[in-house]
Amino acid sequence: MAGVSLKCGDCGALLKSVEEAQEHAEITSHSNFAESTEAVLNLVCTACSKPCRSKTESDLHTKRTGHTEFVDKTMETVKPISLEAAPKDAMEIDNPDDGSSGSGYAAEEMVVPEVDKNILEELEGMGFPKARATRALHFSGNASLEAAVNWVVEHENDPDVDELPKVPANSKVGPPKPALTPEEVKIKAQELRERARKKKEEEEKRMEREREKERIRIGKELLEAKRIEEDNERKRIILLRKAEKEEERRAREKIRQKVEEDKAERRRKLGLPAEDPAAAKPSMPVVEEKKSSLPIRPATKTEQMRECLRSLKQAHKEDDAKVKRAFQTLLTYMGNVAKNPDEEKFRKIRLTNQTFQDRVGSLRGGIEFMELCGFEKMEGGEFLFLPRDKIDSAIINSAGTELNSAINNPFFGVL
């Protein structure tokens, strides 16, 4: 079968004619060409009639425009390549090693191809450089303004996009097609701008979706990190409490041993025999029996306050910060009453107040402690009120003392 294309041995490109091979050599400086039986593809887009010379070019066109339907007209346009117009050139292309590579091209003059001047002016009026507009018209076949603009969009990243195209002086260029009217130019330009605007909006929406996904992912990671940190802090507090209890137990044991040693030392100095621990045990039930026979002394107000605070801490031992905040809030209330006994605003608290509920009212034992300090529920249980004539300075001071102890004593309520 006769050759139907010229294949560049340097980059593998298929070229339809000697003229294309010459132009390819001028642009790339490649000189290793040979005849090939592989035809140059002619894939025509059914949507916009753009011809594509290869599968890669059609894939790129699909990616840029979204057009997916192509008609293969390769066999309709294929014809044997003619080397008669430039036999010397073909010989030099086929034999690049004979020392005369590229010399055949110098004999043929290369000129800028003729293009539709009206469309060229329209492209220049749209802001395209003359060289780029000329190149676009030449390679789009002087078809239309839209075809030239599409070519520019698709080839805007080509390194030679702003270079004037060159063709052999004796090549024939078909007659230019009729130019568009000014109204059609405006409509086409508006369509192109609208298409570019929609493409930009779609890209911005896509980027916004990506940013939103990233924000959600980061938020989840931060929440998970916070949860892990809180778990670690809770475990650390539990271990610290255990260590404090063990330290207190050892301290108590040391004190007990010290008391026993002091007791034994006093007995030794007095000449008494050492106390027999086994003999001392039977006397314990007698003592307990005697104690049980004594009347139970009612707890004082101060002891009731201490027990109330201890119960509050035990009931909410899983959240030390909340307990400490409740103690500090109660201390503030007591301090305000002690400093300003005549100010009713410090002696009247709305039970439905959100701050009061968060800090004291929602904790078991908070309202009971205030009632021990003299506050009374009134107006259907809507307020806690401490009457001026029922303020007991001793009780208020005792409440402040117990609250200070609860806040500053690390062992308060532990046992």
Secondary structure, 3 states (H helix, E strand, C coil): CCCCEEEECCCCCEECCHHHHHHHHHHHCCCCEEEECCCCCCEEECCCCCEECCHHHHHHHHHHHCCCCEEECHHHHCCCCCCCCCHHHHHHHHCCCCCCCCHHHHHCCEECCCCCHHHHHHHHHCCCCHHHHHHHHHHCCCCCHHHHHHHHHHCCCCCCCCCCCCEECCCCCCCCCCCCCHHHHHHHHHHHHHHHHHHHHHHHHHHHHHHHHHHHHHHHHHHHHHHHHHHHHHHHHHHHHHHHHHHHHHHHHHHHHHHHHHHHHHHHHCCCCCCCHHHHCCHHHHHHHHHHHCCCCCCCHHHHHHHHHHHHHHHCCCCHHHHHHHHHHHHHHHHHHHHCCCCHHHCEEECCCHHHHHHHHCCCCHHHHHHHCCCEEECCCCEEECCHHHCCHHHHHHHHHHHHHHHHCCCCCCC
